[in-house]
Amino acid sequence: MSLHEREVEAPLIRPADNLSVQVSRALRTAVITGEMVPGVVYSVPALAELYGVSATPVREAVLDLVSDGLLSPVRNKGFRVIEVTQDELDQLVEVRLMLEVPAMRRVAENAADEDLRRLAPAADAIVAAAGVGAFPDYLEQDNAFHLGAIRLLGNRVLVDVVTNLRARTRLRGLKREQEAGRLQHSAEEHQEILDALLAHDADHTETLMGCLRRLARNSERRIHSSGRPARMPRSTGTATGREPTTSGWKGLPLQAAVRQAVA
């Protein structure tokens, strides 16, 4: 069974899993990829019905994303996505370049091969997710790869700062990047980075990291210049029996899209 089939056909919620973590993953992906946009008020009860869970895990997930600076509460109504301007996004990417590129260079110079090989599953999973447009998996494994590498330096402050910067970054062009083949190329470069790390080639690692960060910056500029992404349906009020549609998750109904994120 392919990765895409597994995710789409899997049950919406698995009882043994932590529901708030699953919903948090789904919401985080929706915010980062632009499915949930600023200017729309989303209600906890409506999203709970769409996700097929009670209001409690949705509320916990929302609080998690509020603490991460992705959402803001709207009194007696729900919550909104915190808007990030293009200038702010450029600054975020610039700071990430300043921190992540030299950090990965140090990883190439100092990390043990045994530790570096543990990054291989994440690098492979990034390529697989990019190939089928499984954006929740792509984002999760991308974080696992880069943060896993940086953790090898033993600097918890650096890991916390980079984690925060990555959480605040928006990648609203992921679907377009995938359709154009650029996301697959970017995914495969993670395997090249791992090869450079294992060869302890600091210069090549630094070059590859610069390419990835420039791709992220250019992707954001492309999506910004082409207009706002398609909006996720408004989630205020009482949900109806219809499944809203959204274009940013391979054209799937939102219920199937959420299944991708929480399965």
C-alpha positions as CSV (number, residue, x, y, z in Angstrom):
1,M,0.0,0.0,0.0
2,S,1.4,3.4,-1.0
3,L,1.9,6.2,1.5
4,H,-0.9,8.2,-0.1
5,E,-3.4,5.2,0.1
6,R,-2.4,4.5,3.7
7,E,-3.1,8.0,4.8
8,V,-6.3,8.6,2.9
9,E,-7.9,5.2,3.8
10,A,-6.8,5.1,7.5
11,P,-9.4,5.8,10.2
12,L,-9.9,9.5,10.9
13,I,-9.0,9.0,14.6
14,R,-7.2,6.1,16.3
15,P,-8.5,5.7,19.9
16,A,-5.0,4.8,21.2
17,D,-3.5,8.1,20.0
18,N,-3.4,11.4,21.8
19,L,-6.3,13.3,20.1
20,S,-5.0,16.7,21.0
21,V,-1.6,15.9,19.5
22,Q,-3.3,14.7,16.3
23,V,-5.5,17.7,16.0
24,S,-2.6,20.0,16.8
25,R,-0.7,18.5,13.9
26,A,-3.6,19.0,11.6
27,L,-4.1,22.6,12.6
28,R,-0.4,23.4,12.5
29,T,-0.2,22.1,8.9
30,A,-3.3,24.0,7.9
31,V,-1.8,27.2,9.2
32,I,1.7,26.7,7.8
33,T,0.5,25.7,4.3
34,G,-2.1,28.5,4.2
35,E,-5.3,26.4,4.4
36,M,-6.3,28.5,7.4
37,V,-5.8,32.1,6.7
38,P,-5.9,35.4,8.6
39,G,-9.2,37.3,8.6
40,V,-11.4,34.2,9.2
41,V,-12.7,33.3,12.6
42,Y,-12.7,29.6,13.3
43,S,-14.8,28.0,16.1
44,V,-13.8,25.1,18.2
45,P,-17.2,23.3,18.0
46,A,-17.3,23.5,14.2
47,L,-13.7,22.2,13.8
48,A,-14.5,19.4,16.4
49,E,-17.4,18.3,14.2
50,L,-15.3,18.4,11.1
51,Y,-12.5,16.4,12.7
52,G,-14.9,13.9,14.2
53,V,-13.7,14.5,17.8
54,S,-15.0,16.3,20.9
55,A,-14.3,19.9,21.6
56,T,-11.7,19.2,24.3
57,P,-8.8,18.0,22.0
58,V,-9.5,20.8,19.6
59,R,-9.4,23.3,22.4
60,E,-6.2,21.9,23.7
61,A,-4.7,22.0,20.2
62,V,-5.7,25.6,19.8
63,L,-4.0,26.5,23.1
64,D,-0.9,24.8,21.9
65,L,-0.8,26.8,18.7
66,V,-1.6,30.0,20.6
67,S,1.4,29.5,22.8
68,D,3.5,29.0,19.6
69,G,2.3,32.3,18.2
70,L,0.3,30.8,15.3
71,L,-3.2,31.5,16.5
72,S,-4.8,34.2,18.6
73,P,-8.1,33.9,20.5
74,V,-11.2,35.9,19.6
75,R,-13.3,36.5,22.7
76,N,-16.6,34.5,22.7
77,K,-16.1,33.5,19.0
78,G,-13.1,31.3,18.4
79,F,-9.7,32.1,17.1
80,R,-7.8,33.6,14.1
81,V,-4.6,32.8,12.4
82,I,-1.9,35.4,13.2
83,E,-0.9,37.1,10.0
84,V,2.7,37.2,9.1
85,T,3.7,39.9,6.5
86,Q,6.1,39.2,3.7
87,D,8.7,41.4,5.3
88,E,8.4,39.4,8.5
89,L,8.7,36.1,6.5
90,D,11.9,37.4,4.8
91,Q,13.3,38.3,8.2
92,L,12.5,34.9,9.6
93,V,14.2,33.1,6.7
94,E,17.2,35.5,7.1
95,V,17.6,34.6,10.8
96,R,17.2,30.9,10.0
97,L,20.0,31.2,7.4
98,M,22.2,32.9,10.0
99,L,21.6,30.1,12.5
100,E,20.9,26.9,10.7
101,V,23.6,27.0,8.0
102,P,26.6,27.5,10.3
103,A,25.1,25.0,12.8
104,M,24.9,22.3,10.1
105,R,28.5,23.1,9.1
106,R,29.5,22.4,12.7
107,V,27.5,19.2,12.6
108,A,29.4,18.1,9.5
109,E,32.7,18.8,11.3
110,N,32.0,17.3,14.7
111,A,29.1,14.8,14.7
112,A,29.7,11.0,14.9
113,D,28.8,8.8,12.0
114,E,26.6,6.7,14.2
115,D,24.5,9.7,15.2
116,L,24.3,11.0,11.7
117,R,23.0,7.7,10.3
118,R,20.0,8.1,12.6
119,L,18.8,11.0,10.4
120,A,18.4,8.6,7.4
121,P,14.8,7.6,8.1
122,A,13.7,11.2,8.2
123,A,15.5,12.1,5.0
124,D,13.9,9.1,3.2
125,A,10.4,10.0,4.6
126,I,10.8,13.6,3.4
127,V,11.3,12.3,-0.2
128,A,8.3,9.9,0.1
129,A,6.0,12.6,1.5
130,A,7.0,15.1,-1.2
131,G,6.3,12.6,-3.9
132,V,2.6,12.1,-2.9
133,G,1.9,15.6,-1.5
134,A,1.6,14.4,2.1
135,F,2.3,17.8,3.5
136,P,1.8,17.0,7.2
137,D,4.4,14.2,6.9
138,Y,6.7,16.4,4.9
139,L,6.7,19.2,7.4
140,E,7.0,16.8,10.4
141,Q,9.9,14.9,8.9
142,D,11.7,18.1,7.7
143,N,11.7,19.3,11.2
144,A,12.8,15.9,12.5
145,F,15.8,15.9,10.1
146,H,17.0,19.4,10.7
147,L,16.3,19.7,14.4
148,G,17.7,16.2,14.9
149,A,20.9,17.2,13.3
150,I,21.2,20.5,15.2
151,R,20.6,18.6,18.5
152,L,23.8,16.7,17.9
153,L,25.6,20.0,18.8
154,G,24.3,19.7,22.4
155,N,23.1,23.3,22.5
156,R,19.5,23.3,23.8
157,V,19.1,27.0,23.5
158,L,20.0,26.9,19.8
159,V,17.5,24.0,19.3
160,D,14.7,26.0,21.1
161,V,15.4,29.1,19.0
162,V,15.4,27.3,15.7
163,T,12.3,25.3,16.6
164,N,10.5,28.5,17.3
165,L,11.6,30.1,14.1
166,R,10.6,27.1,12.0
167,A,7.2,27.1,13.7
168,R,6.6,30.7,12.8
169,T,7.6,30.2,9.1
170,R,4.8,29.9,6.5
171,L,5.2,27.6,3.5
172,R,2.0,28.5,1.7
173,G,3.5,27.5,-1.7
174,L,4.0,23.8,-0.9
175,K,1.3,22.5,-3.2
176,R,2.5,24.6,-6.1
177,E,6.0,23.6,-5.4
178,Q,5.0,20.0,-5.5
179,E,3.1,20.4,-8.7
180,A,6.0,22.1,-10.4
181,G,8.5,19.4,-9.2
182,R,10.5,21.8,-7.1
183,L,9.4,20.2,-3.8
184,Q,10.6,16.8,-4.9
185,H,14.0,18.3,-5.8
186,S,14.2,20.1,-2.4
187,A,13.2,16.8,-0.7
188,E,16.0,14.9,-2.4
189,E,18.5,17.5,-1.4
190,H,18.0,16.3,2.2
191,Q,19.6,13.0,1.2
192,E,22.4,14.9,-0.4
193,I,22.9,16.9,2.8
194,L,23.0,13.6,4.8
195,D,25.7,12.3,2.4
196,A,27.7,15.5,2.9
197,L,27.4,15.2,6.6
198,L,28.5,11.6,6.6
199,A,31.5,12.6,4.4
200,H,32.2,15.4,7.0
201,D,32.3,17.8,4.0
202,A,31.4,21.0,5.8
203,D,31.7,23.2,2.7
204,H,29.3,21.1,0.6
205,T,26.9,20.9,3.6
206,E,26.9,24.7,3.9
207,T,26.2,25.1,0.1
208,L,23.3,22.6,0.2
209,M,21.8,24.3,3.2
210,G,22.0,27.7,1.6
211,C,20.1,26.2,-1.5
212,L,17.3,24.9,0.7
213,R,16.8,28.1,2.6
214,R,16.8,30.1,-0.6
215,L,14.2,27.8,-2.1
216,A,12.0,28.4,0.9
217,R,12.4,32.1,0.6
218,N,11.7,32.1,-3.2
219,S,8.7,29.8,-2.8
220,E,7.2,32.2,-0.3
221,R,7.8,35.1,-2.7
222,R,6.2,33.2,-5.6
223,I,3.0,32.4,-3.7
224,H,2.9,36.0,-2.3
225,S,3.2,37.6,-5.8
226,S,0.6,35.3,-7.2
227,G,-2.1,36.3,-4.7
228,R,-3.5,34.8,-1.5
229,P,-4.0,31.0,-1.3
230,A,-7.4,29.5,-1.5
231,R,-9.2,29.9,1.8
232,M,-10.2,27.1,4.0
233,P,-14.0,27.3,4.5
234,R,-15.2,29.5,7.4
235,S,-15.7,27.5,10.5
236,T,-17.9,29.7,12.6
237,G,-21.5,28.8,13.5
238,T,-23.1,25.3,13.4
239,A,-21.5,22.9,10.9
240,T,-23.8,21.5,8.3
241,G,-23.9,18.0,6.9
242,R,-21.8,18.9,3.9
243,E,-18.1,18.5,3.7
244,P,-16.5,21.8,2.7
245,T,-13.9,21.5,0.0
246,T,-10.4,23.0,-0.1
247,S,-7.9,23.2,-2.9
248,G,-4.7,23.1,-1.0
249,W,-4.8,19.4,0.0
250,K,-4.8,17.8,-3.4
251,G,-8.4,18.9,-4.0
252,L,-9.7,16.6,-1.3
253,P,-12.7,17.4,0.9
254,L,-11.6,18.8,4.2
255,Q,-12.6,15.7,6.1
256,A,-10.2,13.6,3.9
257,A,-7.5,16.3,4.2
258,V,-7.8,16.1,8.0
259,R,-7.5,12.4,7.7
260,Q,-4.1,13.0,6.1
261,A,-3.0,15.0,9.0
262,V,-4.3,12.9,11.9
263,A,-4.0,9.4,10.6
